[in-house]
């Protein structure tokens, strides 16, 4: 019993010291270096690890965002965990951003998991917006989504829809 307690205390002490050393070498403010180099919109106060996630607490997060927008304006910066996010809550500003800066916001975030899972971003869903993505989109439209191909599979859609409706009515009769 005493040996287990000593080993637990040693592990806790080792983790605490490694955390302190990590903070000293990396620097506490270095994690917020993104804020210093970019001119970001206003944002509410944040916590070190979770960022602004504590502002989203409650049953309806969209109402929390609406309340934050009333206080900080229609464009605000939120850090959700480790992800920096710009929230636009005005319809007109969103329309302007989506029409004038569409190329700047059309890229997808990179993730190690997605890179491994999708073979170095060679699929159409997770690949970055570039020449490869445009070529893949052309191939999909010409080969998969042409009128001829869509109409050739219409009988499958009709068959699956009728099966779904029969199954729904079959379950409804059992319940009633």
Helices and strands as residue ranges (DSSP letters): H 2-26, G 29-32, H 33-37, G 53-56, H 61-72, E 75-80, E 83-88, H 91-100, H 102-105, H 112-117, H 131-139, I 140-144, H 147-152, H 154-175
